[in-house]
Amino acid sequence: MENISPFKILPSYLLALLWTYTGLDKLIRFEQSRKAFHNQTFPAELAEILSYAVPLAELLLAILLVFQITRWWGYLGSILLLTVFITYVGLIWVGAFPRVPCNCAGLIDSMGWTAHMILNLNLLILAIVGLWIESKKEAR
């Protein structure tokens, strides 16, 4: 087993911590989270599916990011999910929706939309850097 620098795995653990926090928060406050999904601008059937799928996807990403063998997939999934979140926040930011719902977790819920965008962009950069580091390891 090769000696891995803590800085090379730091992105995966930071993202795993984020996904664990947000996924568990949505499950712990499930009814509140479910209502928030139903307050979105998409159909009720999709809201119902997402109320289960999003927290489970977040927890799955956390698990994928912790293990060396699945970390690449965890980064890729993080990039995809963060891109969806950034697009959503961007659409809210420009007033594309008739109302401004949010289904964020705990402290993140209290942030404004500019702070959401900055946080999500930084997390996206972190995931991209992590994927790049992971890809370099696999190329060796």
Secondary structure, 3 states (H helix, E strand, C coil): CCCCCHHHHHHHHHHHHHHHHHHHHHHHCHHHHHHHHHCCCCCHHHHHHHHHHHHHHHHHHHHHHHCCCCHHHHHHHHHHHHHHHHHHHHHHHCCCCCCCCCCCCHHHHCCCHHHHHHHHHHHHHHHHHHHHHHHHHHHC
